């Protein structure tokens, strides 16, 4: 469905930015938690909770921490003023193609009739 005329570019809302940062941070946190948890289980053993529970605790703790800070950081980092959004929209506009004789008037050819 086409965008109605007169509507400029709109970016994601603050809540969308928060969710996106939380998902990215959570994903990274899960991977980092898996790597560090597996390394510690191999080095020191699973402990009294067993291997899966210990690994899960590492992964969830790391995902929660990374997700929390990444959501805040993404939201703060992407806050922009209206003038900056307008400049971005202008920069993304379609280019205007101008014939060479209008750009370089000294190169105009004189046509004899």
C-alpha positions as CSV (number, residue, x, y, z in Angstrom):
1,X,0.0,0.0,0.0
2,X,1.5,3.4,-1.0
3,X,2.3,6.0,1.6
4,X,-0.1,8.9,1.5
5,X,1.2,12.1,-0.1
6,X,2.4,14.8,2.4
7,X,3.7,12.4,4.9
8,X,7.4,12.6,5.6
9,X,9.7,9.8,6.7
10,X,9.0,8.6,10.2
11,X,11.4,6.5,12.2
12,X,10.7,3.9,14.7
13,X,9.1,4.9,18.0
14,X,11.0,5.0,21.3
15,X,9.3,1.8,22.3
16,X,10.4,0.1,19.1
17,X,14.0,1.2,19.7
18,X,13.8,-0.1,23.2
19,X,12.6,-3.5,22.0
20,X,15.1,-3.7,19.2
21,X,18.0,-3.0,21.6
22,X,16.7,-5.5,24.1
23,X,16.4,-8.2,21.4
24,X,19.9,-7.5,20.1
25,X,21.5,-7.4,23.5
26,X,19.6,-10.5,24.6
27,X,20.8,-12.4,21.5
28,X,24.4,-11.4,22.1
29,X,24.1,-12.1,25.8
30,X,22.8,-15.6,25.1
31,X,25.8,-16.4,22.9
32,X,28.3,-14.9,25.3
33,X,26.6,-16.7,28.3
34,X,26.9,-20.0,26.4
35,X,30.5,-19.5,25.6
36,X,31.5,-18.4,29.1
37,X,29.2,-20.9,30.8
38,X,30.5,-23.8,28.7
39,X,34.1,-22.8,29.4
40,X,33.5,-22.6,33.1
41,X,31.7,-25.9,33.2
42,X,34.6,-27.5,31.3
43,X,37.2,-26.0,33.6
44,X,35.5,-26.3,37.0
45,X,32.7,-28.8,36.5
46,X,29.0,-28.3,36.6
47,X,28.7,-28.0,40.4
48,X,25.7,-29.2,42.5
49,X,23.0,-27.8,40.1
50,X,24.0,-29.9,37.1
51,X,25.3,-29.0,33.8
52,X,22.1,-27.7,32.1
53,X,20.9,-25.6,35.0
54,X,24.4,-24.1,35.4
55,X,24.7,-23.3,31.7
56,X,21.2,-21.9,31.7
57,X,22.0,-19.6,34.6
58,X,25.0,-18.2,32.8
59,X,23.1,-17.7,29.6
60,X,20.0,-16.1,31.1
61,X,22.1,-13.8,33.4
62,X,24.2,-12.7,30.6
63,X,21.2,-12.2,28.2
64,X,19.3,-10.1,30.8
65,X,22.3,-7.9,31.5
66,X,23.3,-7.3,27.9
67,X,19.6,-6.8,26.9
68,X,19.0,-4.3,29.6
69,X,22.0,-2.1,28.9
70,X,21.7,-2.5,25.1
71,X,18.0,-1.4,25.2
72,X,18.9,1.7,27.2
73,X,21.9,2.5,25.0
74,X,20.0,2.0,21.7
75,X,17.2,4.3,22.9
76,X,19.5,7.0,24.1
77,X,21.9,6.8,21.1
78,X,19.1,7.1,18.5
79,X,17.3,10.1,20.1
80,X,17.2,12.8,17.4
81,X,15.8,16.3,17.1
82,X,13.1,17.1,14.5
83,X,15.6,19.2,12.5
84,X,18.0,16.3,12.2
85,X,15.2,14.0,11.0
86,X,14.2,16.6,8.4
87,X,17.8,16.9,7.2
88,X,17.9,13.1,6.9
89,X,14.7,13.0,5.0
90,X,16.1,15.7,2.6
91,X,19.3,13.8,2.1
92,X,17.3,10.7,1.2
93,X,15.1,12.5,-1.4
94,X,15.3,11.6,-5.0
95,X,18.0,13.6,-6.9
96,X,17.0,16.3,-9.3
97,X,18.6,15.9,-12.7
98,X,19.4,19.2,-14.3
99,X,20.7,19.6,-17.9
100,X,24.3,20.8,-18.2
101,X,23.4,24.1,-19.8
102,X,21.5,25.2,-16.7
103,X,24.4,24.1,-14.4
104,X,27.1,25.7,-16.5
105,X,25.6,28.8,-18.3
106,X,28.9,29.8,-19.7
107,X,28.9,26.6,-21.8
108,X,25.5,27.4,-23.5
109,X,25.5,27.0,-27.2
110,X,24.2,29.9,-29.2
111,X,21.7,28.7,-31.8
112,X,21.5,30.8,-34.9
113,X,18.1,31.0,-36.5
